[in-house]
Amino acid sequence: MKDLKLPPLQRMWARCPHCGAKTVLYDNTAQCSGVHIKCTRGCKKEFELKIVNGKQVQ
């Protein structure tokens, strides 16, 4: 029982690191890297979404 998975308890917005606009929703159990997203609200720039331990890393 090393990796006990928590149920999703909280949903958060991933934000564009360039302009701060909200882009996509993720929950506190998310893990990802290598996902490239284009900001569709403010600056229109592309950035890599990295989520480690349920928190966005920039």
C-alpha positions as CSV (number, residue, x, y, z in Angstrom):
1,M,0.0,0.0,0.0
2,K,2.7,2.5,-1.0
3,D,0.8,4.6,-3.5
4,L,-2.6,5.1,-1.9
5,K,-4.6,7.1,-4.4
6,L,-6.8,9.9,-3.1
7,P,-10.2,10.6,-4.5
8,P,-10.5,13.8,-6.4
9,L,-11.5,16.4,-3.8
10,Q,-10.7,19.7,-5.4
11,R,-10.8,21.1,-8.9
12,M,-8.4,23.8,-9.9
13,W,-7.8,25.9,-13.0
14,A,-4.5,25.6,-14.9
15,R,-3.3,29.1,-15.7
16,C,-1.3,30.5,-18.6
17,P,2.2,31.3,-17.3
18,H,2.4,34.3,-19.7
19,C,-0.8,36.2,-19.1
20,G,-2.4,34.3,-16.2
21,A,-5.6,33.4,-18.0
22,K,-7.5,30.3,-16.9
23,T,-7.1,27.5,-19.5
24,V,-8.2,24.0,-18.4
25,L,-9.6,22.4,-15.2
26,Y,-7.8,19.6,-13.4
27,D,-8.3,17.9,-10.0
28,N,-5.9,17.3,-7.1
29,T,-5.0,13.7,-8.3
30,A,-3.7,14.9,-11.7
31,Q,-0.2,14.1,-12.9
32,C,1.0,15.2,-16.4
33,S,3.9,16.6,-18.4
34,G,4.4,16.9,-22.1
35,V,0.9,18.4,-22.7
36,H,1.1,21.5,-24.8
37,I,-1.7,24.0,-24.6
38,K,-2.4,27.2,-26.6
39,C,-3.8,30.1,-24.5
40,T,-7.1,30.9,-26.1
41,R,-8.0,33.9,-24.0
42,G,-5.2,36.4,-23.5
43,C,-1.9,36.1,-25.2
44,K,-2.4,33.2,-27.7
45,K,1.0,31.7,-26.8
46,E,1.7,28.0,-26.4
47,F,3.0,26.5,-23.2
48,E,3.7,23.1,-21.7
49,L,1.3,22.0,-18.9
50,K,3.1,20.2,-16.0
51,I,1.2,19.0,-13.0
52,V,3.1,17.3,-10.2
53,N,1.3,16.0,-7.1
54,G,-1.9,17.9,-8.1
55,K,-0.2,21.3,-8.5
56,Q,0.7,23.2,-11.6
57,V,4.5,23.6,-12.0
58,Q,5.8,26.4,-14.2
